[in-house]
Amino acid sequence: MSRTLSIVITGNCEIRMFNALPTWPGDAPPLWIELFDHGDRVSVDSCACREIDEAVAAFDALLSDAEALNAVRGAEANGAQL
């Protein structure tokens, strides 16, 4: 059974981590980190991780992406031209 853990929610974005299903073929990475956009209801990006340091780096990158996405949304909501 795959388990999902919400790590952080910022604006409309959520970064979550889940483990690979044991039924996935080959040597699937044990962890996935995903940036999910609740506004558009889509996965924006995800990263496969085998080690904790990879997961930390992936989290940092996805958090930066989430902040940028929220900034664009905020500017659009305020009528700014991009």
N, C-alpha and C positions, 0 to 999 in steps of 0.2 A: 504494500500500500504506500502510495506517495503521500508525504506530509508537507504542508505548506506553513511557513512562518512569515508573518508580516514584520518587516524590520523597521520601516519608517513610512509614514504618510505625510506628504508635504503638498499642499494645494490639492490638485486633482490627481496627483501622482502617488503611486505606492511602489516601494521597493520590497520585494518579497523573495524568500529563499525556499527552495524545495529540493527534496532528494530525488534522485533518479529511481525509477521503478526497477526492481530487481529483474523484471522480465525484459528490459531493454537489451538489445543484442550487443555483443562485443563488450568492450570495457568502457561502458558509459561512465562519464564523470559522476562522482557521487553527489555533487551539489550543483544546482543551477541558481543563479540570481537573475531576477527579472525586474524591469521597470515597466509598470503597467499604468496606462493612462485611463483613469475612470471617466474622464470627460468624454473621450472618444470610444471608450470601452475596447481598447486594443493594447497589445503588448508592443511597447516601443522598441525595446532592446532586451537582450538577455546574454548571459555569459555562463559558460561551463567552467566549473572549478574543481580541481583535485586536491588543492592544498589551502590552508587557512589564509596564507599570504595572498594567494590568487583571489580569494573571496573578498578580502579587505580591499585590494586594488580595484576589483570589479565594483564593489559597493561605492567606493569614492568616485569612480567614473560615472556610475549611474546616478548618484546623488547630484553631481554636477549637471548632468543632462536634465534631471528633473527640475532643478532650480532654473535652468535656462528655459525650459518649456513653460514653467510657471511664469517667468518674467515676460515671455512673449505673450502669453495669455493675458497677463495683467495689462500690458501695453495695449493690446487689442481691445480689451474691455474699456480702457480709458480713451479709446479713439485715436491712439497714436498711429502714425504711418510707419511701417517697417520697410 
